[in-house]
Amino acid sequence: MLTFLSSKSEEEHFVVLSTVNCILEHVKYNYHIDVIEKCEAILDDSEYFQNVQISAVLCLYRISHDSKYLIEIGDWFDDSEQNREYLTNVLDRNSKSFVASVKAVLRF
């Protein structure tokens, strides 16, 4: 599954997005180092769409509990209703405690 995260092809955008969301919802800590590396690579590469990067940030935050990832993308939601809507939809599929911690950091 982690090999799908390396794709940068625009045609495979939804494959990467689905993979990141699957990892977000079903993260297994026995491969979290690989997930962190792949998600950080997605975040650092401007070729990925922001919805993929948002999901990658949520994975990174869920695994590490480090708010630096959320803070890094906080301004993406000020000017983009699409990003706010996407984040809301992704958070709807997560636990209340995770949602509350994300919203507290993002002041969302």
N, C-alpha and C positions, 0 to 999 in steps of 0.2 A: 504494500500500500504506500509506503514512503517514497517509492520511485515515482509515483504520480505527482508528487510535490515538486519535482525538479523540472517539470514541463513549463516552458514559457510560450508555447504556441498559442496564439489567440483562438484557434479552433478548439483547443483543449482547456480553455478557461473554465468551463463548467465542471470538467473532470477534477481540476485542481481545487476549485471551490467546494465541490462535494466531498472530496477527500479531507480537506481541512475541517469542514463541518462535521464529518464523521469522527475524526480524531477528537474534535472538541467535545462531542457528545459521549464518546466512548474511550477516552484516553486511558491507556494502560501504562502504568508507571515503569514497567520493565523495559520500555523502549523510549523513555522520555528524553534522553539525551539526543537521540536521532531526531525526534520531533522538534526539539528546541532548535537544533542546527538548521533544519529545513524551514521552520517557520521564521527564524531570524533572517534567513536568506530571502524569503518571500518579502519580508518587511523592508529589507534593504534594497530591493530591486524595483525600480519604478516601472518596469514593464508589466507588472501585475496590476490588475484592476484593484481599486480600493476596497471593494467588498471582499476580495480574497485576502487582502492585507488586514482588514478588520477581523476576519475569522482567525487569521494567524495570530494576531495580537491577543485575541481571547484565549486561544490555546496556550500561548506563552504565559499569560496571566494566570490561567487555571493551574498550570503545572508549577510555576515558580512563585506565585502570589506576590510578584514584584510589580508594583504600580507604575514603574518607569515605562513599561510597555503601553499602558493605557494613556499615560500622560503624554507620551510621544505623539499619539494620534488625536488627542483631545480637540484640537482646533478643526479637525476634519468635519465635525458635526455642527459647527457654527454656521457655515455657509451652505451646507448641502442637506436638503431635506431627504434626498435619496439615501445618503449615508445614515441619517437618523432613523429612517424607516427600516433600512436593512438591519441595523443594530437592534432595533426593537424586535424585529422578527426573529433574529437569532437568539436573543435573550429569552424570548417566549418559550423556547425549547430547553431552558436550563433551570436549575434549582433556584428557589427563592433567595437562598443565602448568597449564591454566586451572583445573581442579578443585582441584589442589594449592594454587594461590594463593588461591582463594576459601576453602578450608578453613583455610588458615593465618591469614587475616584474621579469619574468624568463629570460629576455634578449635572447629571442628565435627568 
